[in-house]
Amino acid sequence: MAVLPVGLGAIGAHALKTQLTPEPLETHQTAVHYQMIHALGLVLVGLLGRYQRSRLFDAAGWAMLVGIDLANRVA
């Protein structure tokens, strides 16, 4: 999961830096940052869910997947 924000961040830092104005580039970097946080949170929820099965962990995992998808669409 975390490979996506790393790759998108590299694209933004190298390929898009000369193509975009500062405002869209900042939006891209923010989306990549949020995507990385969601990916790490998803790993944490998955690990916690192995020890304590809960519908809340399931709901949190799905919510984070939606967050990753939304961040990916913005980036």
N, CA, C and O of each residue as an XYZ file, in Angstrom:
300
protein
N       0.803     -1.190      0.000
C       0.000      0.000      0.000
C       0.855      1.267      0.000
O       0.553      2.216     -0.725
N       1.889      1.291      0.785
C       2.689      2.504      0.910
C       3.569      2.756     -0.305
O       4.179      3.820     -0.415
N       3.644      1.802     -1.211
C       4.441      2.021     -2.414
C       3.800      3.086     -3.303
O       4.512      3.796     -4.014
N       2.480      3.213     -3.278
C       1.806      4.233     -4.091
C       2.215      5.653     -3.710
O       2.615      6.416     -4.589
N       2.131      6.042     -2.425
C       2.542      7.412     -2.113
C       4.021      7.667     -2.359
O       4.400      8.783     -2.715
N       4.854      6.669     -2.179
C       6.281      6.849     -2.458
C       6.486      7.124     -3.944
O       7.205      8.049     -4.323
N       5.849      6.315     -4.775
C       5.970      6.508     -6.220
C       5.369      7.821     -6.689
O       5.968      8.533     -7.495
N       4.184      8.142     -6.183
C       3.541      9.402     -6.572
C       4.327     10.611     -6.072
O       4.396     11.636     -6.751
N       4.913     10.490     -4.893
C       5.750     11.576     -4.377
C       6.982     11.786     -5.236
O       7.383     12.923     -5.484
N       7.587     10.694     -5.695
C       8.755     10.808     -6.565
C       8.389     11.437     -7.907
O       9.137     12.252     -8.448
N       7.243     11.052     -8.431
C       6.783     11.654     -9.692
C       6.565     13.153     -9.503
O       6.955     13.960    -10.347
N       5.938     13.511     -8.385
C       5.706     14.927     -8.120
C       6.988     15.704     -7.924
O       7.109     16.839     -8.385
N       7.946     15.102     -7.243
C       9.201     15.797     -6.958
C      10.082     15.942     -8.188
O      10.843     16.904     -8.295
N       9.989     15.004     -9.108
C      10.902     15.029    -10.251
C      10.214     15.404    -11.560
O      10.645     16.342    -12.230
N       9.173     14.705    -11.931
C       8.559     14.909    -13.239
C       7.595     16.092    -13.255
O       7.570     16.854    -14.222
N       6.810     16.254    -12.206
C       5.796     17.302    -12.208
C       6.313     18.658    -11.747
O       5.650     19.674    -11.951
N       7.482     18.684    -11.133
C       8.015     19.926    -10.592
C       8.159     20.997    -11.664
O       7.925     22.177    -11.405
N       8.540     20.590    -12.855
C       8.702     21.558    -13.935
C       7.410     21.760    -14.723
O       7.305     22.702    -15.508
N       6.427     20.884    -14.521
C       5.186     20.944    -15.286
C       4.080     21.742    -14.593
O       3.201     22.285    -15.262
N       4.115     21.818    -13.270
C       3.031     22.426    -12.505
C       3.475     23.725    -11.848
O       4.655     23.941    -11.570
N       2.495     24.574    -11.611
C       2.754     25.773    -10.816
C       2.803     25.359     -9.346
O       2.421     24.236     -9.020
N       3.259     26.229     -8.458
C       3.409     25.830     -7.044
C       2.117     25.361     -6.371
O       2.159     24.438     -5.558
N       0.974     25.969     -6.687
C      -0.268     25.581     -6.006
C      -0.698     24.151     -6.320
O      -0.959     23.400     -5.381
N      -0.788     23.723     -7.589
C      -1.135     22.322     -7.847
C      -0.073     21.339     -7.338
O      -0.399     20.224     -6.930
N       1.177     21.751     -7.365
C       2.232     20.873     -6.849
C       2.082     20.687     -5.339
O       2.309     19.595     -4.818
N       1.703     21.750     -4.648
C       1.473     21.639     -3.201
C       0.264     20.743     -2.907
O       0.287     19.965     -1.954
N      -0.780     20.850     -3.716
C      -1.949     19.982     -3.570
C      -1.559     18.531     -3.776
O      -2.009     17.653     -3.040
N      -0.727     18.276     -4.768
C      -0.245     16.916     -5.038
C       0.534     16.378     -3.845
O       0.316     15.244     -3.419
N       1.430     17.177     -3.312
C       2.240     16.740     -2.174
C       1.374     16.484     -0.935
O       1.635     15.546     -0.182
N       0.347     17.314     -0.720
C      -0.561     17.099      0.402
C      -1.316     15.785      0.240
O      -1.461     15.026      1.198
N      -1.794     15.518     -0.964
C      -2.513     14.267     -1.219
C      -1.608     13.057     -0.999
O      -2.041     12.053     -0.434
N      -0.368     13.147     -1.437
C       0.589     12.054     -1.242
C       0.853     11.851      0.247
O       0.949     10.718      0.718
N       0.968     12.945      0.978
C       1.192     12.856      2.430
C       0.013     12.159      3.115
O       0.214     11.261      3.933
N      -1.207     12.568      2.786
C      -2.392     11.932      3.365
C      -2.477     10.460      2.991
O      -2.886      9.628      3.801
N      -2.090     10.144      1.769
C      -2.144      8.751      1.336
C      -1.159      7.902      2.142
O      -1.471      6.764      2.493
N       0.011      8.438      2.435
C       0.986      7.696      3.236
C       0.467      7.479      4.658
O       0.628      6.397      5.222
N      -0.147      8.493      5.227
C      -0.710      8.353      6.576
C      -1.798      7.285      6.580
O      -1.856      6.461      7.493
N      -2.657      7.295      5.570
C      -3.715      6.286      5.488
C      -3.125      4.881      5.311
O      -3.625      3.923      5.900
N      -2.084      4.757      4.518
C      -1.470      3.445      4.305
C      -0.886      2.912      5.616
O      -1.059      1.738      5.940
N      -0.200      3.766      6.363
C       0.361      3.338      7.648
C      -0.754      3.007      8.643
O      -0.652      2.037      9.394
N      -1.813      3.813      8.644
C      -2.955      3.526      9.510
C      -3.631      2.215      9.161
O      -4.077      1.484     10.046
N      -3.705      1.916      7.875
C      -4.317      0.664      7.435
C      -3.501     -0.534      7.908
O      -4.064     -1.551      8.311
N      -2.191     -0.416      7.861
C      -1.331     -1.488      8.368
C      -1.552     -1.652      9.880
O      -1.654     -2.774     10.376
N      -1.624     -0.547     10.596
C      -1.839     -0.605     12.039
C      -3.189     -1.239     12.381
O      -3.271     -2.081     13.276
N      -4.241     -0.839     11.676
C      -5.561     -1.425     11.914
C      -5.547     -2.924     11.607
O      -6.165     -3.714     12.321
N      -4.846     -3.308     10.550
C      -4.746     -4.726     10.213
C      -4.041     -5.526     11.295
O      -4.468     -6.629     11.637
N      -2.965     -4.973     11.833
C      -2.242     -5.657     12.908
C      -3.084     -5.747     14.180
O      -3.126     -6.792     14.829
N      -3.746     -4.660     14.529
C      -4.595     -4.684     15.726
C      -5.762     -5.646     15.550
O      -6.168     -6.317     16.499
N      -6.301     -5.712     14.333
C      -7.416     -6.610     14.062
C      -7.057     -8.074     14.171
O      -7.935     -8.914     14.370
N      -5.785     -8.396     14.045
C      -5.359     -9.790     14.207
C      -5.457    -10.235     15.661
O      -5.689    -11.410     15.946
N      -5.278     -9.286     16.577
C      -5.298     -9.623     18.002
C      -6.670     -9.458     18.638
O      -6.996    -10.152     19.601
N      -7.467     -8.553     18.110
C      -8.796     -8.298     18.667
C      -9.748     -8.067     17.500
O      -9.747     -6.998     16.889
N     -10.543     -9.053     17.202
C     -11.501     -8.945     16.101
C     -12.611     -7.983     16.503
O     -13.228     -8.149     17.555
N     -12.869     -6.976     15.668
C     -13.869     -5.971     16.002
C     -14.451     -5.374     14.722
O     -13.746     -5.188     13.730
N     -15.725     -5.085     14.764
C     -16.360     -4.410     13.622
C     -15.810     -2.999     13.456
O     -15.774     -2.469     12.345
N     -15.385     -2.395     14.554
C     -14.794     -1.056     14.468
C     -13.488     -1.082     13.679
O     -13.224     -0.174     12.891
N     -12.674     -2.109     13.883
C     -11.444     -2.227     13.098
C     -11.768     -2.452     11.621
O     -11.106     -1.903     10.741
N     -12.789     -3.260     11.363
C     -13.204     -3.482      9.975
C     -13.661     -2.170      9.339
O     -13.278     -1.851      8.213
N     -14.488     -1.411     10.073
C     -14.983     -0.138      9.550
C     -13.834      0.854      9.343
O     -13.808      1.582      8.350
N     -12.893      0.877     10.278
C     -11.741      1.780     10.140
C     -10.896      1.402      8.929
O     -10.417      2.275      8.205
N     -10.714      0.110      8.711
C      -9.949     -0.334      7.548
C     -10.605      0.068      6.240
O      -9.934      0.543      5.324
N     -11.922     -0.121      6.149
C     -12.634      0.290      4.934
C     -12.589      1.801      4.746
O     -12.428      2.283      3.625
N     -12.730      2.546      5.832
C     -12.673      4.005      5.738
C     -11.300      4.466      5.252
O     -11.198      5.412      4.470
N     -10.253      3.799      5.714
C      -8.914      4.167      5.266
C      -8.699      3.810      3.801
O      -8.033      4.546      3.072
N      -9.255      2.691      3.370
C      -9.166      2.353      1.946
C      -9.853      3.413      1.088
O      -9.343      3.788      0.032
N     -11.003      3.891      1.540
C     -11.693      4.958      0.813
C     -10.830      6.223      0.818
O     -10.728      6.909     -0.199
N     -10.216      6.527      1.948
C      -9.328      7.693      2.027
C      -8.142      7.583      1.081
O      -7.755      8.566      0.450
N      -7.569      6.399      0.982
C      -6.455      6.184      0.052
C      -6.934      6.394     -1.376
O      -6.248      7.025     -2.180
N      -8.109      5.865     -1.691
C      -8.647      6.015     -3.046
C      -8.905      7.484     -3.363
O      -8.570      7.946     -4.454
N      -9.490      8.216     -2.433
C      -9.748      9.631     -2.665
C      -8.461     10.429     -2.815
O      -8.369     11.299     -3.680
N      -7.472     10.141     -1.985
C      -6.190     10.828     -2.104
C      -5.526     10.511     -3.430
O      -4.883     11.372     -4.029
N      -5.680      9.280     -3.889
C      -5.094      8.878     -5.158
C      -5.769      9.610     -6.318
O      -5.111      9.952     -7.300
N      -7.070      9.851     -6.212
C      -7.782     10.555     -7.277
C      -7.362     12.010     -7.354
O      -7.322     12.587     -8.440
N      -7.046     12.613     -6.204
C      -6.596     14.015     -6.189
C      -5.173     14.114     -6.711
O      -4.830     15.036     -7.452
N      -4.347     13.148     -6.311
C      -2.948     13.183     -6.728
C      -2.887     12.842     -8.173
O      -1.803     12.807     -8.755
